[in-house]
Amino acid sequence: MARHARNFAAKLSAALRIEVKLQDERLSSFEAEKRLGNLVPRGKKKHAIDAVAAVIILENYLELQRS
C-alpha cells in the first residue's frame, strides 16, 4: 500500500483512538470492469466501475475477516 495511505491510517487511528484496518484494493477496478462487461452504457461506466470496485473491496475484506 502507498506510504501516504499508511501514514493517514496511523494518524486517523491515533486521533480517533480506534483500530484502522487497511485493505488492498489493487485490481478491484479491473475485476469490476470484467464483472460489468457491456451491461452499462459508456456514459455511466466510470461510476458503475467505481461502485462495483467498492463492493469487491468490501467482499474481500469481509472474506478475510471470516478466515
N, C-alpha and C positions, 0 to 999 in steps of 0.2 A: 504494500500500500504506500501511497505517497507520504512522504515525510510530513507535508503540510496537514494531511488528514489525521495522522497520528498525533501531531502536536496539538491540533484543535481538539481532538478527543481527550487528550490529557488535561488541557485547560478546562474544558467543559466538565469533566469528571471532578476536578478539584473545586471548581466554582459551585457546582450543584451538589457535591458530595454524594454522587451516585456512580455506579459502575457504568461505563460506556463500552459497549462491545462494537468492534469493527467487523464489517462483513465484506468479503472480497466480491467486487462487482464486475470483475473483468469478464468479458464476453457476454454479459447479460443482454446488451443491445443486439448483438449478433444472434443470440438464441431467440430473442423476441422477434426479430425480423424473420427468422426461419419459421417460427410458430405462426406468424401472421400470414406469411405467403402473400398472395394477391387479394386478401379479403378486405383490405382497407383502401379507399381511394387515395390517390397520390397526395392530394392537398391535406389529408388528415393523417398521413402515415407517420410523421415525426412524433406527433402527440401519442398516437397509438403505440408506437415502439417504446416510447418512454414509459407509458403506463404498464405495458406488458413486462418490460425490463424490471420495473419496480416490483411487480408480482413475483418474478423469477428470483429476485434478490431475497424477498421475504420468504418464499418457499425454501430456498437454500438455507437460510438462517434457521427456520423452524425445523428443517430436517436435521441440521447439525445439533440442535437442542435435544432432539429425541434420541439421538445415538450417544 
